[in-house]
Amino acid sequence: MTTGKNENARKEFRELILGHVSCLYASDANEPAFEGIIIDVSNAGLGMFTYRPVTEGIGLKIYGNGLWENSRFATVKWCEKIASDIYRAGLIFN
């Protein structure tokens, strides 16, 4: 799959994994939680698939379901539609 991003320009090593996550919007309790699938992770952030678009710049609280001991906070760096109901997003850990 081609994302249009320069994969070789990254500063952090990314580990390719598949993991289920639950996400909450950090700033608005009225937004519903949503599910995602992590496809890669580094010390700086993660890449994930989701069934709904997420807005660039928005903060998320991510529950890693066995990936981390505690939830992680991250900011959406980019999000693009890759299929009819599938989006890929890049997040930076706060």
N, C-alpha and C positions, 0 to 999 in steps of 0.2 A: 504494500500500500504506500502511496506517495502522499506526503502531507504538505509539500511545498516548503518545509522548513529545512534549514541546513543542518542535517544530523551531525556532521563532523565538527561544527563550530561550538558545541556545548562544552562548558567548563567542567561539569560534573559527570562522573561515570554513572550511567543509568543501568540498573538491573532490570532485565525483562522478567516480569512476573504476571500472573493472572490472580487477581484478588477482588473479592466483593467488598464494596464500601457503601455506607449510608452517609448522606450529605444533608446538612442543614444550612440554611442561609444564616450567617453570623449576625446580620444587622436587622432582620425582620422576622419576628416570630410568627407572622401571619402566612408566610410562604410555606408550602408543604415540603416535607422531607422528600428526597428522591434517592434512587439507587444508582450505583455506577460500578464499572469494572475497571480496576487499575490494570494498565498494560505495561507500565514501566515506572520506576521510582529511583530517585537519587537523594542525596542530602539536601539538594536545593528545591526539589519539587517532584511532581508526578504527572504522568499522562494517563488519561482515562477515557472510556466510552460511557455515554449516557443516552437515555432515550428522550431527553429534552435539552434544549439549548440552555447554556448558562452565559450570563452577561459578563463580558470582559470587565475586570476591575472589581467585581463583587467578591466579598469575603465568604468563605465556606468553612464550616466545622465538619471535619471528616472523621468518621468512625471506621477504623480499619478492620474490624472483625477478625482479630487474630494477627494482624500485621504489626500493630503497635499496642503498647500497654494502655496508652491514653489516646484521646482524640487529638487530632492535629488541626491547626488553623492554616488555611491557604487562601491565596488570591488567584482568581482566574486570570491568566495571562492572555489566552486566546481560546476560541471555540469555533469549530467549523463543522458544517453538515457534510457527512460522508456517504449517507444513504438516506432513504426516504424518512426513517424515524430514528436514525442513529447519528450521534454527534461525537466528535473527538475534541477533548479539551486539554490544555496544558495549564497546570497550576504551579504556583510558587509558594513554598512554605513560608509562613510569617515568623 
